[in-house]
Amino acid sequence: MKVSVIRIGNSKGIRLNKMLLEKYQIEDEVELILEPESIMIRPIIKPRHDWDKAFAEMRKREDDTLLIDSVLDDKDWE
């Protein structure tokens, strides 16, 4: 894909279209990986991002019960 380099104040940058931003889940920051002959732009994936929404949805479906009993409640455990 070919994109133009544009002036942004005293710097220059590139514009990423909405389709790329959505497809690669790019929000506020990206990671630049500098190679001898290229620059790679990688989205920053935040671990556990949106887990609160997933847990809320599970709660609505009443799908938030424990799959196993608590180990601490087991009387044979030492």
BALUMPA-365300 format. One record per residue: residue number from 1; x, y, z of N, C-alpha, C, CB in turn; chain. Coordinates in steps of 0.02 Angstrom, whole numbers, plus 50000, padded with zeros to 5 digits. Atoms other than C-alpha are relative to their C-alpha. Glycine has a CB too. Layout:
<kolba seq="NUM" n_east="X" n_north="Y" n_up="Z" ca_east="X" ca_north="Y" ca_up="Z" c_east="X" c_north="Y" c_up="Z" cb_east="X" cb_north="Y" cb_up="Z" mol="A"/>
...
This chain:
<kolba seq="1" n_east="50043" n_north="49941" n_up="50000" ca_east="50000" ca_north="50000" ca_up="50000" c_east="50045" c_north="50061" c_up="50000" cb_east="49951" cb_north="50000" cb_up="50061" mol="A"/>
<kolba seq="2" n_east="49962" n_north="49939" n_up="50005" ca_east="50069" ca_north="50169" ca_up="49953" c_east="49962" c_north="50058" c_up="50033" cb_east="50016" cb_north="50017" cb_up="49925" mol="A"/>
<kolba seq="3" n_east="50031" n_north="49942" n_up="49968" ca_east="50033" ca_north="50322" ca_up="50064" c_east="50048" c_north="50059" c_up="49994" cb_east="49983" cb_north="49985" cb_up="50075" mol="A"/>
<kolba seq="4" n_east="49960" n_north="49939" n_up="50005" ca_east="50094" ca_north="50501" ca_up="50057" c_east="50025" c_north="50021" c_up="50069" cb_east="49959" cb_north="50057" cb_up="49969" mol="A"/>
<kolba seq="5" n_east="49973" n_north="49970" n_up="49939" ca_east="50205" ca_north="50582" ca_up="50186" c_east="49975" c_north="50072" c_up="50002" cb_east="50080" cb_north="49997" cb_up="50002" mol="A"/>
<kolba seq="6" n_east="50030" n_north="49934" n_up="49994" ca_east="50119" ca_north="50740" ca_up="50250" c_east="50034" c_north="50041" c_up="50054" cb_east="49924" cb_north="49995" cb_up="50014" mol="A"/>
<kolba seq="7" n_east="49972" n_north="49955" n_up="49950" ca_east="50176" ca_north="50891" ca_up="50349" c_east="49951" c_north="50005" c_up="50058" cb_east="50014" cb_north="50070" cb_up="49970" mol="A"/>
<kolba seq="8" n_east="50039" n_north="49993" n_up="49938" ca_east="50116" ca_north="50896" ca_up="50530" c_east="50040" c_north="50047" c_up="50044" cb_east="49985" cb_north="49930" cb_up="50036" mol="A"/>
<kolba seq="9" n_east="49961" n_north="49950" n_up="49963" ca_east="50180" ca_north="51057" ca_up="50609" c_east="50071" c_north="50002" c_up="49973" cb_east="50001" cb_north="49984" cb_up="50076" mol="A"/>
<kolba seq="10" n_east="49930" n_north="50001" n_up="50021" ca_east="50371" ca_north="51051" ca_up="50604" c_east="50023" c_north="49929" c_up="49981" cb_east="50045" cb_north="50028" cb_up="50054" mol="A"/>
<kolba seq="11" n_east="49983" n_north="50070" n_up="50013" ca_east="50367" ca_north="50861" ca_up="50578" c_east="49964" c_north="49976" c_up="49937" cb_east="49981" cb_north="49955" cb_up="50060" mol="A"/>
<kolba seq="12" n_east="50036" n_north="50031" n_up="50055" ca_east="50304" ca_north="50743" ca_up="50445" c_east="49972" c_north="49933" c_up="50026" cb_east="50046" cb_north="49989" cb_up="49938" mol="A"/>
<kolba seq="13" n_east="50031" n_north="50063" n_up="49979" ca_east="50193" ca_north="50590" ca_up="50460" c_east="49962" c_north="49969" c_up="49944" cb_east="49955" cb_north="50012" cb_up="50060" mol="A"/>
<kolba seq="14" n_east="50044" n_north="50033" n_up="50048" ca_east="50079" ca_north="50470" ca_up="50371" c_east="49931" c_north="49994" c_up="50030" cb_east="50028" cb_north="49930" cb_up="49980" mol="A"/>
<kolba seq="15" n_east="50069" n_north="50007" n_up="49979" ca_east="49891" ca_north="50453" ca_up="50378" c_east="49978" c_north="49928" c_up="49988" cb_east="49954" cb_north="50050" cb_up="49963" mol="A"/>
<kolba seq="16" n_east="50027" n_north="50067" n_up="50008" ca_east="49812" ca_north="50283" ca_up="50408" c_east="49924" c_north="50005" c_up="49994" cb_east="50020" cb_north="49953" cb_up="50059" mol="A"/>
<kolba seq="17" n_east="50072" n_north="49993" n_up="50009" ca_east="49635" ca_north="50262" ca_up="50343" c_east="49961" c_north="49960" c_up="50052" cb_east="49980" cb_north="49978" cb_up="49929" mol="A"/>
<kolba seq="18" n_east="50043" n_north="50029" n_up="49949" ca_east="49490" ca_north="50206" ca_up="50451" c_east="49999" c_north="49924" c_up="49996" cb_east="49930" cb_north="50027" cb_up="49993" mol="A"/>
<kolba seq="19" n_east="50001" n_north="50072" n_up="50009" ca_east="49488" ca_north="50030" ca_up="50377" c_east="50061" c_north="49967" c_up="50033" cb_east="49997" cb_north="49983" cb_up="49926" mol="A"/>
<kolba seq="20" n_east="49939" n_north="50028" n_up="49970" ca_east="49669" ca_north="49998" ca_up="50430" c_east="49999" c_north="50007" c_up="50076" cb_east="50062" cb_north="50036" cb_up="49973" mol="A"/>
<kolba seq="21" n_east="50004" n_north="49990" n_up="49928" ca_east="49641" ca_north="50072" ca_up="50603" c_east="49954" c_north="49949" c_up="50033" cb_east="49975" cb_north="50071" cb_up="50016" mol="A"/>
<kolba seq="22" n_east="50047" n_north="50049" n_up="49972" ca_east="49492" ca_north="49959" ca_up="50633" c_east="50026" c_north="49929" c_up="49993" cb_east="49932" cb_north="50006" cb_up="49966" mol="A"/>
<kolba seq="23" n_east="49977" n_north="50068" n_up="50012" ca_east="49567" ca_north="49803" ca_up="50555" c_east="50056" c_north="49979" c_up="50048" cb_east="50024" cb_north="49993" cb_up="49929" mol="A"/>
<kolba seq="24" n_east="49943" n_north="50016" n_up="49957" ca_east="49726" ca_north="49812" ca_up="50659" c_east="49992" c_north="50026" c_up="50071" cb_east="50063" cb_north="50028" cb_up="49970" mol="A"/>
<kolba seq="25" n_east="50018" n_north="49976" n_up="49933" ca_east="49641" ca_north="49886" ca_up="50814" c_east="50050" c_north="50051" c_up="50025" cb_east="49996" cb_north="49941" cb_up="50049" mol="A"/>
<kolba seq="26" n_east="49954" n_north="49946" n_up="49981" ca_east="49751" ca_north="50040" ca_up="50816" c_east="49959" c_north="50056" c_up="50031" cb_east="50040" cb_north="50026" cb_up="49938" mol="A"/>
<kolba seq="27" n_east="50037" n_north="49947" n_up="49966" ca_east="49693" ca_north="50170" ca_up="50940" c_east="50044" c_north="50061" c_up="50008" cb_east="49975" cb_north="49976" cb_up="50069" mol="A"/>
<kolba seq="28" n_east="49962" n_north="49939" n_up="49986" ca_east="49807" ca_north="50301" ca_up="51019" c_east="50075" c_north="49995" c_up="49988" cb_east="49988" cb_north="50020" cb_up="50070" mol="A"/>
<kolba seq="29" n_east="49928" n_north="50008" n_up="50007" ca_east="49981" ca_north="50227" ca_up="51006" c_east="50015" c_north="49939" c_up="49957" cb_east="50033" cb_north="49992" cb_up="50069" mol="A"/>
<kolba seq="30" n_east="49975" n_north="50058" n_up="50037" ca_east="50080" ca_north="50110" ca_up="50895" c_east="50073" c_north="49990" c_up="50020" cb_east="49993" cb_north="50010" cb_up="49923" mol="A"/>
<kolba seq="31" n_east="49930" n_north="50015" n_up="49988" ca_east="50248" ca_north="50026" ca_up="50913" c_east="50035" c_north="50002" c_up="49932" cb_east="50010" cb_north="49930" cb_up="50035" mol="A"/>
<kolba seq="32" n_east="49960" n_north="49999" n_up="50061" ca_east="50380" ca_north="50064" ca_up="50781" c_east="50059" c_north="49953" c_up="50009" cb_east="50024" cb_north="50073" cb_up="49984" mol="A"/>
<kolba seq="33" n_east="49944" n_north="50047" n_up="49999" ca_east="50502" ca_north="49924" ca_up="50745" c_east="50046" c_north="50019" c_up="49942" cb_east="49975" cb_north="49925" cb_up="49994" mol="A"/>
<kolba seq="34" n_east="49953" n_north="49975" n_up="50050" ca_east="50655" ca_north="49990" ca_up="50655" c_east="50046" c_north="49945" c_up="49977" cb_east="50041" cb_north="50059" cb_up="50029" mol="A"/>
<kolba seq="35" n_east="49957" n_north="50050" n_up="50031" ca_east="50743" ca_north="49871" ca_up="50537" c_east="50049" c_north="50037" c_up="49954" cb_east="49958" cb_north="49947" cb_up="49960" mol="A"/>
<kolba seq="36" n_east="49952" n_north="49966" n_up="50043" ca_east="50894" ca_north="49909" ca_up="50427" c_east="49969" c_north="50029" c_up="49935" cb_east="50055" cb_north="49952" cb_up="49982" mol="A"/>
<kolba seq="37" n_east="50029" n_north="49978" n_up="50064" ca_east="50785" ca_north="49924" ca_up="50270" c_east="49926" c_north="50018" c_up="50004" cb_east="50011" cb_north="49948" cb_up="49949" mol="A"/>
<kolba seq="38" n_east="50072" n_north="49988" n_up="49995" ca_east="50610" ca_north="49952" ca_up="50339" c_east="49980" c_north="50024" c_up="50069" cb_east="49962" cb_north="49936" cb_up="49982" mol="A"/>
<kolba seq="39" n_east="50031" n_north="49981" n_up="49937" ca_east="50498" ca_north="50019" ca_up="50476" c_east="49934" c_north="49963" c_up="50004" cb_east="49990" cb_north="50079" cb_up="50006" mol="A"/>
<kolba seq="40" n_east="50062" n_north="50036" n_up="49991" ca_east="50359" ca_north="49909" ca_up="50544" c_east="49958" c_north="50038" c_up="50052" cb_east="50012" cb_north="49927" cb_up="50023" mol="A"/>
<kolba seq="41" n_east="50047" n_north="49968" n_up="49954" ca_east="50206" ca_north="49988" ca_up="50627" c_east="49957" c_north="49944" c_up="50029" cb_east="49956" cb_north="50055" cb_up="49964" mol="A"/>
<kolba seq="42" n_east="50037" n_north="50054" n_up="49967" ca_east="50126" ca_north="49872" ca_up="50755" c_east="49953" c_north="50030" c_up="50052" cb_east="50048" cb_north="49948" cb_up="50032" mol="A"/>
<kolba seq="43" n_east="50045" n_north="49975" n_up="49948" ca_east="49971" ca_north="49905" ca_up="50861" c_east="50024" c_north="49977" c_up="50069" cb_east="49928" cb_north="49977" cb_up="49988" mol="A"/>
<kolba seq="44" n_east="49984" n_north="50019" n_up="49931" ca_east="49997" ca_north="49903" ca_up="51049" c_east="49939" c_north="49966" c_up="50028" cb_east="50021" cb_north="50063" cb_up="50043" mol="A"/>
<kolba seq="45" n_east="50055" n_north="50039" n_up="49972" ca_east="49888" ca_north="49766" ca_up="51120" c_east="50006" c_north="50003" c_up="50076" cb_east="50001" cb_north="49926" cb_up="49974" mol="A"/>
<kolba seq="46" n_east="50001" n_north="49995" n_up="49927" ca_east="49841" ca_north="49797" ca_up="51300" c_east="49969" c_north="49936" c_up="50028" cb_east="49960" cb_north="50062" cb_up="50024" mol="A"/>
<kolba seq="47" n_east="50028" n_north="50062" n_up="49971" ca_east="49821" ca_north="49634" ca_up="51397" c_east="49938" c_north="50015" c_up="50042" cb_east="50053" cb_north="49965" cb_up="50043" mol="A"/>
<kolba seq="48" n_east="50062" n_north="49995" n_up="49962" ca_east="49649" ca_north="49611" ca_up="51471" c_east="49959" c_north="50062" c_up="49983" cb_east="50015" cb_north="49999" cb_up="50074" mol="A"/>
<kolba seq="49" n_east="50039" n_north="49942" n_up="50022" ca_east="49582" ca_north="49761" ca_up="51375" c_east="49927" c_north="49978" c_up="49987" cb_east="50031" cb_north="50032" cb_up="49936" mol="A"/>
<kolba seq="50" n_east="50072" n_north="50014" n_up="50007" ca_east="49390" ca_north="49760" ca_up="51380" c_east="49975" c_north="49939" c_up="50038" cb_east="49984" cb_north="49991" cb_up="49927" mol="A"/>
<kolba seq="51" n_east="50024" n_north="50057" n_up="49961" ca_east="49381" ca_north="49615" ca_up="51503" c_east="49940" c_north="50020" c_up="50042" cb_east="50055" cb_north="49973" cb_up="50044" mol="A"/>
<kolba seq="52" n_east="50056" n_north="49978" n_up="49959" ca_east="49263" ca_north="49719" ca_up="51610" c_east="49934" c_north="49995" c_up="49961" cb_east="50011" cb_north="50072" cb_up="50025" mol="A"/>
<kolba seq="53" n_east="50060" n_north="50006" n_up="50041" ca_east="49139" ca_north="49725" ca_up="51465" c_east="49981" c_north="49928" c_up="49990" cb_east="50010" cb_north="50035" cb_up="49932" mol="A"/>
<kolba seq="54" n_east="50014" n_north="50072" n_up="50010" ca_east="49156" ca_north="49538" ca_up="51434" c_east="49970" c_north="49970" c_up="50063" cb_east="50065" cb_north="49963" cb_up="49980" mol="A"/>
<kolba seq="55" n_east="50027" n_north="50026" n_up="49937" ca_east="49127" ca_north="49500" ca_up="51618" c_east="49929" c_north="50025" c_up="50013" cb_east="50046" cb_north="50021" cb_up="50058" mol="A"/>
<kolba seq="56" n_east="50068" n_north="49973" n_up="49992" ca_east="48974" ca_north="49614" ca_up="51622" c_east="49951" c_north="49962" c_up="49956" cb_east="49998" cb_north="50076" cb_up="49984" mol="A"/>
<kolba seq="57" n_east="50043" n_north="50038" n_up="50046" ca_east="48903" ca_north="49523" ca_up="51471" c_east="49989" c_north="49929" c_up="50025" cb_east="50031" cb_north="49998" cb_up="49929" mol="A"/>
<kolba seq="58" n_east="50008" n_north="50067" n_up="49971" ca_east="48936" ca_north="49354" ca_up="51553" c_east="49950" c_north="50002" c_up="50059" cb_east="50069" cb_north="49973" cb_up="50025" mol="A"/>
<kolba seq="59" n_east="50045" n_north="49994" n_up="49943" ca_east="48845" ca_north="49415" ca_up="51709" c_east="49928" c_north="50005" c_up="49977" cb_east="50018" cb_north="50062" cb_up="50042" mol="A"/>
<kolba seq="60" n_east="50068" n_north="49994" n_up="50027" ca_east="48693" ca_north="49464" ca_up="51605" c_east="49973" c_north="49933" c_up="49978" cb_east="49999" cb_north="50050" cb_up="49941" mol="A"/>
<kolba seq="61" n_east="50020" n_north="50067" n_up="50023" ca_east="48689" ca_north="49288" ca_up="51532" c_east="50001" c_north="49948" c_up="50056" cb_east="50045" cb_north="49978" cb_up="49943" mol="A"/>
<kolba seq="62" n_east="49992" n_north="50044" n_up="49942" ca_east="48716" ca_north="49214" ca_up="51706" c_east="50049" c_north="49944" c_up="49984" cb_east="49932" cb_north="49970" cb_up="50020" mol="A"/>
<kolba seq="63" n_east="49948" n_north="50048" n_up="50020" ca_east="48870" ca_north="49129" ca_up="51636" c_east="50065" c_north="50016" c_up="50038" cb_east="50012" cb_north="50003" cb_up="49923" mol="A"/>
<kolba seq="64" n_east="49942" n_north="49980" n_up="49961" ca_east="48987" ca_north="49186" ca_up="51775" c_east="50010" c_north="49958" c_up="50063" cb_east="49995" cb_north="50073" cb_up="50019" mol="A"/>
<kolba seq="65" n_east="49991" n_north="50044" n_up="49942" ca_east="48985" ca_north="49037" ca_up="51892" c_east="50067" c_north="49964" c_up="49996" cb_east="49942" cb_north="49948" cb_up="50004" mol="A"/>
<kolba seq="66" n_east="49937" n_north="50036" n_up="49998" ca_east="49141" ca_north="48944" ca_up="51947" c_east="49993" c_north="49932" c_up="49966" cb_east="50025" cb_north="49992" cb_up="50072" mol="A"/>
<kolba seq="67" n_east="50002" n_north="50065" n_up="50033" ca_east="49184" ca_north="48791" ca_up="51844" c_east="50022" c_north="49944" c_up="50047" cb_east="50045" cb_north="50001" cb_up="49939" mol="A"/>
<kolba seq="68" n_east="49979" n_north="50050" n_up="49950" ca_east="49266" ca_north="48702" ca_up="51992" c_east="49989" c_north="50029" c_up="50069" cb_east="50075" cb_north="49979" cb_up="49990" mol="A"/>
<kolba seq="69" n_east="50007" n_north="49976" n_up="49931" ca_east="49240" ca_north="48711" ca_up="52179" c_east="50066" c_north="50030" c_up="50023" cb_east="49979" cb_north="49943" cb_up="50048" mol="A"/>
<kolba seq="70" n_east="49939" n_north="49969" n_up="49973" ca_east="49363" ca_north="48815" ca_up="52276" c_east="50043" c_north="49949" c_up="50035" cb_east="49981" cb_north="50057" cb_up="50048" mol="A"/>
<kolba seq="71" n_east="49953" n_north="50046" n_up="49968" ca_east="49517" ca_north="48719" ca_up="52330" c_east="50001" c_north="50012" c_up="50075" cb_east="50071" cb_north="50009" cb_up="49971" mol="A"/>
<kolba seq="72" n_east="49997" n_north="49983" n_up="49929" ca_east="49512" ca_north="48810" ca_up="52496" c_east="49941" c_north="49971" c_up="50040" cb_east="50002" cb_north="50074" cb_up="50009" mol="A"/>
<kolba seq="73" n_east="50058" n_north="50029" n_up="49965" ca_east="49341" ca_north="48735" ca_up="52536" c_east="50006" c_north="49924" c_up="50007" cb_east="49936" cb_north="50017" cb_up="49962" mol="A"/>
<kolba seq="74" n_east="49991" n_north="50073" n_up="49998" ca_east="49406" ca_north="48557" ca_up="52514" c_east="50031" c_north="49980" c_up="50067" cb_east="50044" cb_north="49975" cb_up="49941" mol="A"/>
<kolba seq="75" n_east="49977" n_north="50019" n_up="49934" ca_east="49424" ca_north="48478" ca_up="52686" c_east="50060" c_north="49952" c_up="49999" cb_east="49944" cb_north="49968" cb_up="50038" mol="A"/>
<kolba seq="76" n_east="49944" n_north="50047" n_up="50005" ca_east="49549" ca_north="48347" ca_up="52623" c_east="50064" c_north="50034" c_up="49978" cb_east="49983" cb_north="49945" cb_up="49951" mol="A"/>
<kolba seq="77" n_east="49941" n_north="49965" n_up="50024" ca_east="49669" ca_north="48479" ca_up="52562" c_east="50046" c_north="50018" c_up="50058" cb_east="49980" cb_north="50064" cb_up="49962" mol="A"/>
<kolba seq="78" n_east="49951" n_north="49984" n_up="49947" ca_east="49827" ca_north="48500" ca_up="52666" c_east="50056" c_north="50039" c_up="49972" cb_east="50027" cb_north="49937" cb_up="50034" mol="A"/>
